[in-house]
Amino acid sequence: MYNDSNYVFFDNTKKTIEGLKEKYKIGVISDTDPSIKRVLKNAGIYDYFDNMALSYELGENKPSPGMFRHALEAMNLPAIETVFIDDYEKKT
């Protein structure tokens, strides 16, 4: 949490986010702690996000509907016009 080297970004992360940002609103919904903001700033991608729904700020964790509702309201988007991409593979 306090060591930025614990976070690994793909080589094309910034370029991909820049390309998406040209056409879409981009947000973060994360179960995390305050260090995430520093990590994203140090990676040079923090300013690309329109909103961040962060568990430590909201007092709830995914899959709580409140986190997703907060993100949708903050970005003024209906759920049907959004895509959620997670970093964990769903196990069935």
GUPA-374023 format. One record per residue: x, y, z of N, C-alpha, C, O, CB in turn. Coordinates in steps of 0.2 Angstrom, whole numbers, padded with zeros to 4 digits, always signed. Glycine has a CB too. Example, Ala and Ser with C-alpha at 12.3 -4.5 7.8 and 13.67 -1.06 7.14 Angstrom:
2
+0066-0028+0039+0062-0022+0039+0066-0016+0039+0071-0017+0042+0057-0022+0045
+0064-0011+0035+0068-0005+0036+0064+0000+0039+0067+0006+0040+0070-0003+0029
END
This chain:
92
+0004-0006+0000+0000+0000+0000+0004+0006+0000+0002+0011-0003-0005+0000+0006
+0010+0006+0003+0014+0012+0003+0020+0012-0001+0024+0016-0002+0017+0013+0010
+0020+0006-0005+0026+0006-0010+0023+0006-0017+0020+0001-0019+0030-0001-0009
+0024+0011-0021+0021+0011-0028+0023+0006-0032+0020+0004-0037+0023+0018-0031
+0029+0003-0031+0032-0003-0035+0027-0009-0034+0028-0014-0038+0039-0004-0033
+0023-0009-0029+0018-0015-0029+0013-0015-0034+0009-0020-0036+0015-0015-0022
+0012-0009-0038+0007-0008-0043+0011-0009-0050+0016-0005-0051+0004-0001-0042
+0009-0013-0054+0012-0014-0060+0007-0012-0066+0001-0015-0066+0014-0021-0061
+0009-0008-0070+0004-0005-0076+0007-0008-0082+0013-0009-0083+0004+0002-0076
+0003-0010-0087+0005-0012-0093+0008-0006-0097+0007-0001-0095-0001-0015-0098
+0013-0008-0101+0017-0003-0105+0012+0002-0109+0014+0008-0109+0022-0006-0110
+0007+0000-0111+0002+0004-0115-0004+0007-0111-0008+0009-0114-0001+0000-0121
-0003+0007-0104-0009+0009-0100-0010+0016-0102-0016+0018-0103-0007+0008-0093
-0006+0021-0101-0007+0028-0102-0010+0029-0109-0015+0033-0110-0001+0032-0101
-0007+0026-0114-0009+0027-0121-0016+0025-0122-0020+0028-0125-0004+0024-0126
-0018+0019-0119-0025+0016-0120-0030+0021-0116-0035+0022-0119-0025+0009-0116
-0028+0023-0110-0032+0028-0107-0033+0035-0110-0039+0037-0111-0030+0029-0100
-0028+0037-0113-0028+0043-0117-0033+0042-0123-0037+0047-0125-0021+0045-0120
-0033+0037-0126-0037+0035-0132-0044+0035-0130-0049+0037-0133-0035+0029-0136
-0046+0031-0125-0053+0030-0122-0055+0037-0120-0061+0039-0121-0053+0025-0116
-0051+0041-0117-0053+0048-0114-0056+0052-0120-0060+0057-0118-0048+0051-0110
-0053+0051-0126-0055+0056-0131-0063+0055-0133-0066+0060-0136-0051+0054-0138
-0066+0049-0131-0073+0048-0133-0077+0046-0127-0083+0047-0128-0073+0042-0138
-0074+0044-0121-0078+0042-0116-0077+0045-0109-0071+0048-0108-0078+0034-0115
-0081+0045-0105-0080+0047-0098-0077+0041-0095-0079+0035-0096-0086+0049-0094
-0072+0042-0090-0068+0036-0087-0068+0037-0080-0067+0042-0077-0061+0035-0090
-0070+0032-0076-0070+0032-0069-0067+0026-0066-0065+0021-0069-0077+0032-0066
-0066+0026-0059-0063+0021-0055-0068+0019-0050-0071+0023-0046-0056+0023-0052
-0070+0013-0049-0073+0010-0043-0069+0005-0040-0067+0000-0043-0080+0007-0046
-0066+0006-0034-0061+0002-0031-0062+0001-0024-0063+0006-0020-0055+0005-0033
-0061-0005-0021-0060-0006-0014-0052-0005-0013-0048-0009-0015-0062-0014-0012
-0051+0001-0010-0044+0003-0009-0043+0008-0003-0048+0009+0001-0042+0007-0016
-0037+0010-0003-0036+0015+0003-0033+0021-0001-0032+0022-0007-0030+0012+0007
-0032+0026+0003-0029+0033+0001-0023+0033-0004-0022+0037-0008-0028+0038+0006
-0019+0028-0003-0013+0028-0007-0015+0027-0015-0010+0029-0019-0009+0022-0005
-0021+0025-0017-0022+0024-0024-0022+0031-0028-0019+0031-0033-0029+0021-0025
-0023+0036-0025-0023+0043-0028-0015+0044-0029-0014+0046-0035-0026+0048-0024
-0011+0043-0025-0004+0044-0026-0001+0040-0031+0003+0042-0035+0000+0043-0019
-0003+0033-0031-0001+0029-0036-0003+0031-0043+0001+0031-0048-0004+0022-0034
-0009+0033-0044-0011+0035-0050-0008+0042-0053-0007+0042-0059-0019+0036-0050
-0007+0046-0048-0003+0052-0050+0004+0051-0052+0006+0053-0057-0003+0057-0044
+0007+0046-0048+0014+0045-0050+0015+0041-0056+0020+0041-0060+0017+0040-0044
+0009+0037-0058+0009+0034-0065+0007+0039-0070+0008+0037-0076+0004+0028-0064
+0005+0045-0069+0004+0050-0074-0003+0049-0077-0005+0051-0082+0009+0049-0079
-0008+0045-0073-0014+0044-0076-0020+0047-0072-0026+0046-0074-0015+0037-0077
-0019+0049-0066-0024+0052-0062-0029+0056-0065-0035+0056-0064-0021+0055-0056
-0026+0061-0069-0031+0067-0071-0035+0064-0077-0039+0068-0079-0026+0072-0074
-0034+0058-0079-0039+0056-0085-0045+0053-0082-0050+0053-0086-0035+0050-0088
-0046+0052-0076-0052+0050-0073-0057+0055-0071-0055+0060-0068-0051+0045-0067
-0063+0054-0073-0069+0059-0072-0071+0058-0065-0074+0063-0062-0074+0058-0077
-0071+0053-0062-0074+0051-0055-0070+0045-0052-0068+0041-0056-0081+0050-0056
-0070+0045-0046-0067+0039-0042-0072+0038-0037-0073+0042-0032-0060+0041-0040
-0075+0032-0037-0079+0029-0031-0074+0024-0027-0073+0019-0029-0086+0025-0034
-0072+0027-0022-0067+0023-0018-0070+0021-0011-0073+0025-0008-0061+0028-0017
-0069+0015-0010-0072+0012-0004-0070+0016+0003-0074+0016+0007-0069+0005-0003
-0064+0018+0003-0062+0021+0010-0065+0028+0010-0066+0030+0016-0054+0022+0010
-0067+0031+0005-0071+0037+0005-0079+0036+0006-0082+0040+0010-0070+0041-0001
-0081+0031+0003-0088+0029+0004-0091+0025+0009-0097+0025+0011-0091+0026-0003
-0086+0022+0012-0088+0017+0018-0091+0011+0016-0095+0008+0020-0092+0021+0023
-0090+0009+0010-0093+0002+0008-0089-0001+0002-0085+0003-0001-0100+0003+0005
-0090-0007+0001-0085-0011-0004-0090-0014-0009-0096-0015-0008-0081-0016+0000
-0086-0015-0015-0090-0019-0020-0091-0026-0017-0087-0029-0013-0085-0020-0026
-0097-0029-0019-0101-0027-0024-0107-0023-0022-0113-0023-0024-0104-0033-0027
-0106-0019-0016-0112-0014-0014-0115-0010-0019-0111-0007-0023-0109-0010-0008
-0121-0010-0020-0124-0006-0025-0123+0001-0024-0123+0005-0029-0132-0007-0025
-0122+0004-0018-0120+0011-0017-0114+0013-0020-0114+0019-0023-0119+0012-0009
-0109+0009-0021-0103+0011-0024-0104+0013-0032-0102+0018-0035-0097+0006-0024
-0108+0008-0035-0110+0009-0042-0114+0015-0043-0114+0018-0048-0112+0002-0045
-0119+0015-0039-0124+0021-0039-0121+0027-0038-0122+0032-0042-0130+0020-0033
-0116+0028-0034-0112+0034-0033-0108+0036-0039-0108+0042-0041-0107+0033-0027
-0105+0031-0042-0101+0032-0048-0106+0035-0054-0104+0039-0058-0097+0026-0051
-0112+0031-0055-0116+0033-0060-0119+0040-0059-0119+0044-0064-0122+0028-0060
-0121+0042-0053-0123+0048-0051-0118+0054-0052-0119+0059-0055-0126+0049-0044
-0112+0052-0050-0107+0057-0051-0105+0059-0058-0103+0064-0060-0100+0055-0047
-0106+0054-0062-0104+0055-0069-0110+0056-0074-0110+0057-0080-0101+0048-0072
-0116+0057-0070-0122+0058-0074-0124+0053-0079-0125+0056-0085-0122+0065-0076
-0123+0047-0078-0124+0042-0083-0129+0037-0081-0129+0035-0075-0117+0039-0085
-0133+0034-0086-0137+0028-0084-0133+0022-0084-0129+0022-0089-0144+0028-0089
-0135+0017-0080-0131+0011-0080-0130+0008-0087-0125+0005-0089-0134+0006-0075
-0136+0008-0091-0136+0005-0098-0131+0008-0102-0129+0004-0107-0143+0006-0101
-0128+0014-0101-0123+0017-0106-0116+0016-0103-0112+0020-0105-0125+0024-0107
-0115+0011-0098-0109+0011-0095-0106+0003-0096-0110-0001-0097-0109+0013-0088
-0100+0003-0095-0096-0004-0095-0092-0004-0089-0088+0001-0087-0092-0005-0101
-0092-0009-0085-0088-0010-0079-0083-0016-0081-0085-0021-0083-0092-0012-0073
-0077-0014-0080-0071-0019-0081-0067-0020-0075-0065-0015-0072-0066-0016-0087
-0067-0026-0073-0064-0028-0066-0057-0030-0067-0055-0033-0073-0068-0032-0062
-0053-0030-0062-0046-0033-0063-0046-0040-0060-0041-0043-0059-0041-0029-0059
-0052-0043-0058-0052-0050-0056-0057-0054-0060-0062-0052-0062-0055-0050-0048
-0055-0060-0062-0059-0065-0066-0064-0067-0061-0063-0070-0056-0054-0070-0068
-0070-0067-0064-0076-0070-0061-0076-0078-0061-0075-0081-0066-0083-0068-0064
-0076-0080-0055-0076-0088-0054-0083-0090-0054-0088-0088-0050-0072-0090-0048
-0085-0095-0057-0091-0098-0058-0092-0105-0054-0097-0108-0054-0094-0099-0065
END
